[in-house]
């Protein structure tokens, strides 16, 4: 029994190492410029066969990475919604989360916002159809109903608000802005908030 648990833990650790190595490479070099040999070397594995024992292809690695990132974001947004009652507080906390992730986990945010996953994961839903982002649209919808936000369609509110946030984060991640995301957060929030707040 102990050996079984140890084997499961070891398998999980190897999978995590493969996913972490792939994330760094996809975010840095791009999906198409990354080979399984690159992933093997970055993960410190002996051979490519080890990757195949865990994932059938590079595309499956990318799909699992995307699923893990979106699942984690979804859980974080659920947590934010539980802790904050007002839609404005929920939106502010989500912006805080995204800016913090940009500074602390830039590879995750590059993979999410910059890497064109539709080119190698054609079956994947666009970001705005992922559960986490649908929840953001629902928050905006609740803000409109509560009278905090202008009476616009929730999708338009989402596009206006998160279009600004997303573009600023992309400019940080690509090096257009020379400071960390945290430096731009207050201004980004005010600019985005002013596009949707009821005045």
C-alpha positions in Angstrom: 0.0 0.0 0.0 2.8 2.4 0.9 4.6 1.6 -2.3 1.4 2.3 -4.3 1.1 5.7 -2.7 4.7 6.4 -3.3 4.4 5.4 -7.0 1.4 7.7 -7.4 3.2 10.6 -5.8 6.3 10.0 -8.0 4.1 9.8 -11.1 2.3 13.1 -10.1 5.7 14.8 -9.4 7.0 13.8 -12.8 3.9 15.0 -14.5 4.2 18.3 -12.6 7.9 18.6 -13.7 6.9 18.0 -17.3 4.1 20.6 -17.2 6.3 23.2 -15.5 9.1 22.7 -18.0 6.6 22.9 -20.9 5.0 26.1 -19.4 8.3 27.9 -19.2 9.3 26.8 -22.7 5.9 27.6 -24.4 5.8 31.0 -22.7 9.4 31.8 -23.6 10.0 30.2 -27.0 6.5 29.5 -28.2 4.7 26.2 -28.7 6.0 25.5 -32.2 9.6 26.3 -31.3 9.5 23.8 -28.4 10.3 20.2 -28.9 9.7 17.2 -26.6 13.5 17.0 -26.4 13.5 20.6 -25.1 10.9 19.6 -22.5 12.8 16.5 -21.5 15.9 18.5 -20.9 14.2 21.3 -19.1 12.4 18.8 -16.8 15.7 16.9 -16.1 14.4 13.6 -17.5 16.5 10.8 -18.9 14.6 10.3 -22.1 11.6 11.4 -24.1 9.9 8.1 -23.4 9.3 9.3 -19.9 7.1 12.1 -21.3 5.2 9.6 -23.4 4.4 7.6 -20.3 2.6 10.6 -18.9 1.3 12.5 -22.0 0.6 11.1 -25.5 1.7 14.3 -27.3 3.0 17.8 -26.9 -0.5 19.0 -27.7 -1.9 17.1 -24.8 0.7 18.7 -22.5 -0.5 22.1 -23.7 -4.2 21.2 -23.3 -3.5 20.0 -19.7 -1.5 23.2 -18.9 -4.4 25.4 -20.2 -7.0 23.3 -18.3 -4.9 23.5 -15.0 -4.5 27.3 -15.3 -8.1 27.9 -16.1 -9.2 25.6 -13.3 -7.0 27.4 -10.8 -8.3 30.8 -12.0 -11.9 29.5 -11.7 -11.3 28.4 -8.1 -9.7 31.7 -7.2 -12.6 33.7 -8.7 -15.1 31.5 -6.7 -13.1 32.3 -3.6 -13.1 36.0 -4.4 -16.9 35.9 -4.9 -17.4 34.2 -1.5 -15.2 36.8 0.3 -16.6 40.0 -1.3 -20.2 40.9 -1.4 -20.3 43.8 -3.8 -19.6 43.3 -7.5 -17.1 46.3 -7.4 -15.2 44.6 -4.6 -15.1 41.3 -6.6 -13.9 43.0 -9.7 -11.2 44.9 -7.7 -10.0 41.6 -6.2 -9.9 39.9 -9.6 -7.8 42.7 -11.0 -5.5 42.4 -7.9 -5.2 38.7 -8.6 -4.3 39.2 -12.3 -1.7 41.9 -11.6 -0.2 39.8 -8.8 0.0 36.7 -11.1 1.6 38.8 -13.8 4.4 39.7 -11.4 4.7 36.4 -9.5 3.9 33.9 -12.3 4.6 35.6 -15.6 4.9 32.4 -17.5 1.3 31.4 -16.5 0.0 34.8 -17.6 2.0 34.7 -20.9 0.6 31.3 -21.7 -2.9 32.6 -20.8 -2.8 36.0 -22.6 -0.1 36.0 -25.2 0.5 32.5 -26.5 -1.9 31.9 -29.3 -3.3 28.6 -28.0 -6.0 28.5 -30.7 -3.2 27.7 -33.2 -2.3 24.4 -31.6 -5.5 23.7 -29.5 -8.2 24.4 -32.2 -10.9 22.7 -30.1 -10.3 24.8 -27.0 -12.9 27.4 -26.2 -11.9 31.1 -26.4 -11.0 32.6 -23.1 -14.2 34.6 -22.8 -16.1 31.2 -22.9 -14.1 29.6 -20.1 -15.9 29.3 -16.8 -13.7 31.8 -15.0 -14.4 34.5 -17.5 -18.1 33.7 -17.7 -18.1 34.3 -13.9 -16.6 37.7 -14.5 -19.3 38.6 -17.0 -21.9 37.4 -14.3 -20.2 39.8 -11.8 -20.6 42.7 -14.2 -24.2 41.7 -14.8 -24.8 41.7 -11.0 -23.2 45.1 -10.8 -25.5 46.5 -13.4 -28.6 45.0 -11.6 -27.3 46.4 -8.3 -26.9 49.9 -9.8 -23.1 50.0 -9.3 -22.4 49.8 -13.1 -23.8 51.6 -16.1 -26.8 50.0 -17.8 -24.9 48.3 -20.7 -24.9 44.7 -21.9 -22.7 42.6 -19.6 -20.5 41.5 -22.5 -19.9 45.1 -23.5 -19.0 45.9 -19.9 -16.6 42.9 -19.8 -15.0 44.0 -23.1 -14.5 47.6 -22.0 -13.3 46.8 -18.5 -11.1 43.7 -19.1 -10.0 45.0 -22.5 -8.0 47.7 -20.7 -6.8 45.3 -17.9 -5.7 42.6 -20.4 -3.9 45.1 -22.7 -1.9 46.6 -19.8 -0.9 43.1 -18.6 0.1 42.1 -22.1 2.3 45.3 -22.4 4.0 44.4 -19.1 4.5 40.8 -20.1 6.0 41.7 -23.5 8.3 44.3 -22.0 6.7 47.4 -23.5 6.3 48.7 -20.0 9.6 48.7 -18.1 8.2 48.3 -14.6 6.4 45.5 -12.8 2.6 45.2 -13.2 2.1 46.4 -9.7 3.4 49.8 -10.7 0.5 50.3 -13.2 -2.2 48.6 -11.2 -3.9 51.6 -9.6 -4.0 53.6 -12.9 -5.2 50.5 -14.8 -8.0 49.9 -12.2 -9.2 53.6 -12.3 -9.2 53.7 -16.1 -11.0 50.4 -16.5 -13.5 51.1 -13.7 -14.4 54.5 -15.1 -15.5 52.8 -18.4 -18.3 50.9 -16.6 -19.1 52.6 -13.3 -22.5 54.3 -13.0 -21.9 58.1 -12.6 
